[in-house]
Amino acid sequence: MLTFIFASTHPNKLSKAFIDRLMRVELEDYKPQHLISILKQNLDKIDLDAGVAPEIVPTLRDNPRQAVRMAQNIHLYCKKENKRKFRIEDWGSLKKSLNIKPLGLTETEIKDLRILSQCNGATLTHISSKLCLDSSTTRNDTEAYLLN
């Protein structure tokens, strides 16, 4: 017997016929300590001050790739500022310069949420017009956010 293992963060993009032949296995979400570990592993020779990592983790959206990206951002920030230690004040500066919102939300997602809270039964076309985006972009961005 031959066994294949497929992994996808977007199972909604797979065909129904394909999915019908698979057994779905749900994996656990990453725990904050795992994301902190990934973040620290990717910080080349930069120390995180105590208390900074728990402030960063909620913006990572339970996503290890986002932890790696954030480590790259911290690394670039520290290199520019000629620092070896990343402190809570540095996190404040980095959040401001990169426009990092609570929970890692983007400006578009915040606008989506505002529109959805103000409109009972908003259509995709309505949301797209409010965001000044085409409907396919809005569909991809909004559905990805709503499915998570």
N, C-alpha and C positions, 0 to 999 in steps of 0.2 A: 504494500500500500504506500502510496506517495502522498505526502502532506505538504501543503503550502501554507505559509502564514502571511497574511496581508495586514497592513496597518494603515489607517487613514485618520486624519483629524477632520476630514470632511466626507463622512460616509454618504451624505446627501448628494454628493456629486457622482456616486457610483450608480450604475444601472440597476434597476430592480431585479432583472434576471440574474445578474451577477451576485447581488446580495442574497437572493433566495438560495443560492448554493453554498452559502457561507454560514459558519456559526459565529455569532457576535460575542465578543468577550469585552466587557467594560473594565477598563483599568481605573485604579484609584487616582484621584487628583493628587498632584504634588503637595506635600505638606510644606509649611513655611520653612522648617529647618532644612528640607531638601533644596529649596530654592536659594536659601542663604549659602548652603554648601556650594552649589553651582556658581553662585555669584562670586564667592571667595576664591574658588578654584580658577576663575577666569580673571582675577585681578593680579596681574603680574607685579609682584613686589610692592603692592599697595596694601596698607593695613586699613581696615574699617574701624573707626572709633566705636566704642561700645554704644549701643543704642541706635546706630545708624541703620543697620540691616533690617530691624523690625519696621522702620519707617519706609524703607524701600520696597519690601516684599508686597504690600498691598497694591502697588502700582504695576507689578509684574503679571497680574491676571492669571496666576497659577500656571504660567508658561515658562518652561526652562529656556526656550530660545530667547524669550524676553529677558531672562536673567543674564544670559550671555551678552545680549545687546547692551544691557544696562552696565555690565562690567566694562564693555568697550567704551561707553560714554564716560564712565568714571575714570577710566584709564586716560582717555584724551583730556579730560578736565584736569586731572592731577598733573599730567605732563605739561599742559599749558601753564598751570599755576606753580609748577616746580614743587610739587608736594609728594610726600611718601605716605601720608596719612589722610584719609578722607573722613572729615568730621561732619557733625550735624549741620554746621553752618555752611559747609561745602554742598551738602545735599540741598539746602535751601537755595543756594545760588544755581546749582545745576537744574533743579526743578524749574526755576524761573527762566533760565536761559533756553531750556528745551521745551518749555511750556507743558510740563508734566502735570496732569490733573489728578485729583483724587481717584483712586481705583484704576489708574492708568487709562482713563477714558480720553478719547480724542475730542477735539472741538466738534467734529461732525457727529459723533455719538451723543454728545451733550445736546446738540441742536435736535437730533432725532428724538431724544427723550423729551425735550421741551415740546416739540410738535405733537408727539404722541400723547403727552399729558394734557394738551390743550384741545385736541381734536378727538371727538368720539367717532371712531370708525374711519380714521384717515386712510386715504388710498395711497398707493405707491406713487402715483402721479402727483398727488398733493404734496407728499413729503419731498419728492424730487424737486418740485418747483420752489418750495420753501428753502431747500438746501442749495439751490442753483446747480444741481447736478443732473446728469441724464439718468433715466430710470434704471438702466442696467447697473450702473455704478451704485446707485442707492440700494437696489435689490441686493447686490453682493455684500455691500458694507453692512446694511441693516440686518439682513438675514443671518449673516455670520455672527453678529453681535447678539441677536435675539435667540439663536440656537444654543449659545454658550450659556 
